[in-house]
Amino acid sequence: MAEYWEFRFKNEGAIWQFEPSDSAFKALEIFKKHHFYKILRLSELFNFLSLKREYS
């Protein structure tokens, strides 16, 4: 897999944008509208759920 990305970068240069995408701005609007100020990472959610089961 690393060879694939090395090949693409050598041939195309930067593959991803350096500015936020339209979908990132849309997500930000939704988060603000619903007053979401902290977003859990998946690992944090799994840790929370496993602790919850452990102490239930």
N, CA and C atoms as a LAMMPS dump frame, in Angstrom:
ITEM: TIMESTEP
0
ITEM: NUMBER OF ATOMS
168
ITEM: BOX BOUNDS ff ff ff
-5.0000000000000000e+02 5.0000000000000000e+02
-5.0000000000000000e+02 5.0000000000000000e+02
-5.0000000000000000e+02 5.0000000000000000e+02
ITEM: ATOMS id mol type element x y z
1 1 1 N 0.825 -1.186 0
2 1 2 C 0 0 0
3 1 3 C 0.873 1.256 0
4 2 1 N 1.967 1.243 0.756
5 2 2 C 2.845 2.412 0.809
6 2 3 C 3.403 2.738 -0.576
7 3 1 N 3.677 1.709 -1.357
8 3 2 C 4.21 1.928 -2.707
9 3 3 C 3.198 2.686 -3.568
10 4 1 N 1.943 2.35 -3.425
11 4 2 C 0.883 3.017 -4.187
12 4 3 C 0.889 4.515 -3.901
13 5 1 N 0.914 4.89 -2.607
14 5 2 C 0.858 6.301 -2.243
15 5 3 C 2.137 7.027 -2.633
16 6 1 N 3.279 6.366 -2.522
17 6 2 C 4.539 6.968 -2.966
18 6 3 C 4.488 7.265 -4.46
19 7 1 N 3.981 6.309 -5.228
20 7 2 C 3.855 6.465 -6.678
21 7 3 C 2.938 7.641 -7.013
22 8 1 N 1.788 7.701 -6.36
23 8 2 C 0.84 8.802 -6.625
24 8 3 C 1.433 10.149 -6.278
25 9 1 N 2.099 10.234 -5.128
26 9 2 C 2.666 11.509 -4.712
27 9 3 C 3.759 11.957 -5.675
28 10 1 N 4.599 11.027 -6.1
29 10 2 C 5.671 11.379 -7.042
30 10 3 C 5.104 11.857 -8.369
31 11 1 N 4.005 11.263 -8.814
32 11 2 C 3.419 11.605 -10.114
33 11 3 C 2.447 12.779 -10.06
34 12 1 N 1.757 12.956 -8.93
35 12 2 C 0.7 13.966 -8.858
36 12 3 C 0.983 15.103 -7.885
37 13 1 N 1.972 14.944 -7.034
38 13 2 C 2.218 15.949 -6.002
39 13 3 C 1.247 15.756 -4.858
40 14 1 N 0.82 16.842 -4.257
41 14 2 C -0.106 16.758 -3.131
42 14 3 C -1.408 16.091 -3.57
43 15 1 N -1.835 15.122 -2.814
44 15 2 C -3.046 14.366 -3.158
45 15 3 C -4.268 14.952 -2.466
46 16 1 N -4.072 15.433 -1.237
47 16 2 C -5.187 15.994 -0.485
48 16 3 C -5.119 17.51 -0.517
49 17 1 N -6.253 18.116 -0.242
50 17 2 C -6.315 19.576 -0.196
51 17 3 C -5.69 20.093 1.087
52 18 1 N -5.26 21.332 1.062
53 18 2 C -4.716 21.962 2.25
54 18 3 C -5.754 22.831 2.944
55 19 1 N -6.908 22.97 2.354
56 19 2 C -8.015 23.737 2.937
57 19 3 C -9.128 22.765 3.327
58 20 1 N -9.947 23.127 4.323
59 20 2 C -11.076 22.259 4.695
60 20 3 C -12.029 22.062 3.51
61 21 1 N -12.61 20.884 3.448
62 21 2 C -13.542 20.565 2.368
63 21 3 C -14.911 21.195 2.621
64 22 1 N -15.745 21.192 1.602
65 22 2 C -17.12 21.693 1.757
66 22 3 C -17.866 20.889 2.811
67 23 1 N -17.637 19.57 2.838
68 23 2 C -18.335 18.737 3.828
69 23 3 C -17.866 19.049 5.252
70 24 1 N -16.601 19.451 5.417
71 24 2 C -16.117 19.843 6.749
72 24 3 C -16.836 21.103 7.221
73 25 1 N -17.035 22.068 6.316
74 25 2 C -17.761 23.284 6.686
75 25 3 C -19.222 22.981 7.002
76 26 1 N -19.819 22.065 6.244
77 26 2 C -21.211 21.676 6.495
78 26 3 C -21.331 21.001 7.86
79 27 1 N -20.385 20.116 8.18
80 27 2 C -20.393 19.451 9.487
81 27 3 C -20.257 20.481 10.602
82 28 1 N -19.397 21.464 10.406
83 28 2 C -19.223 22.518 11.411
84 28 3 C -20.529 23.271 11.654
85 29 1 N -21.259 23.579 10.579
86 29 2 C -22.559 24.25 10.719
87 29 3 C -23.518 23.406 11.547
88 30 1 N -23.564 22.117 11.265
89 30 2 C -24.466 21.211 11.987
90 30 3 C -24.071 21.131 13.452
91 31 1 N -22.767 20.999 13.72
92 31 2 C -22.296 20.926 15.104
93 31 3 C -22.662 22.187 15.872
94 32 1 N -22.466 23.344 15.259
95 32 2 C -22.803 24.601 15.93
96 32 3 C -24.309 24.717 16.16
97 33 1 N -25.09 24.324 15.173
98 33 2 C -26.547 24.408 15.276
99 33 3 C -27.067 23.585 16.45
100 34 1 N -26.465 22.429 16.674
101 34 2 C -26.919 21.523 17.736
102 34 3 C -26.067 21.632 19
103 35 1 N -25.228 22.671 19.064
104 35 2 C -24.407 22.954 20.245
105 35 3 C -23.479 21.797 20.62
106 36 1 N -22.893 21.155 19.597
107 36 2 C -21.885 20.124 19.839
108 36 3 C -20.53 20.806 19.89
109 37 1 N -19.916 20.781 21.057
110 37 2 C -18.624 21.45 21.213
111 37 3 C -17.484 20.466 21.446
112 38 1 N -17.825 19.24 21.781
113 38 2 C -16.793 18.226 21.958
114 38 3 C -17.224 16.974 21.214
115 39 1 N -16.363 16.51 20.375
116 39 2 C -16.646 15.312 19.593
117 39 3 C -15.733 14.204 20.092
118 40 1 N -16.317 13.091 20.503
119 40 2 C -15.519 11.965 20.976
120 40 3 C -14.89 11.225 19.805
121 41 1 N -13.65 10.839 20.001
122 41 2 C -13.03 9.946 19.025
123 41 3 C -13.571 8.56 19.293
124 42 1 N -13.541 7.705 18.289
125 42 2 C -14.058 6.354 18.431
126 42 3 C -13.392 5.626 19.586
127 43 1 N -12.078 5.791 19.752
128 43 2 C -11.378 5.102 20.838
129 43 3 C -11.898 5.56 22.196
130 44 1 N -12.217 6.847 22.338
131 44 2 C -12.763 7.35 23.601
132 44 3 C -14.136 6.745 23.866
133 45 1 N -14.934 6.606 22.822
134 45 2 C -16.263 6.015 22.973
135 45 3 C -16.15 4.562 23.411
136 46 1 N -15.262 3.803 22.778
137 46 2 C -15.083 2.4 23.153
138 46 3 C -14.605 2.271 24.592
139 47 1 N -13.676 3.147 25.011
140 47 2 C -13.202 3.12 26.397
141 47 3 C -14.344 3.419 27.355
142 48 1 N -15.17 4.401 27.027
143 48 2 C -16.306 4.76 27.864
144 48 3 C -17.279 3.586 27.992
145 49 1 N -17.595 2.95 26.864
146 49 2 C -18.547 1.843 26.892
147 49 3 C -18.009 0.652 27.663
148 50 1 N -16.723 0.37 27.528
149 50 2 C -16.159 -0.77 28.262
150 50 3 C -16.12 -0.484 29.762
151 51 1 N -15.819 0.752 30.154
152 51 2 C -15.837 1.105 31.574
153 51 3 C -17.251 1.052 32.129
154 52 1 N -18.207 1.486 31.328
155 52 2 C -19.6 1.481 31.765
156 52 3 C -20.057 0.056 32.043
157 53 1 N -19.693 -0.888 31.166
158 53 2 C -20.06 -2.296 31.367
159 53 3 C -19.368 -2.873 32.594
160 54 1 N -18.101 -2.471 32.79
161 54 2 C -17.319 -2.998 33.901
162 54 3 C -17.921 -2.615 35.254
163 55 1 N -18.473 -1.42 35.345
164 55 2 C -19.001 -0.935 36.63
165 55 3 C -20.515 -1.046 36.739
166 56 1 N -21.148 -1.701 35.809
167 56 2 C -22.616 -1.868 35.872
168 56 3 C -22.993 -3.093 36.653
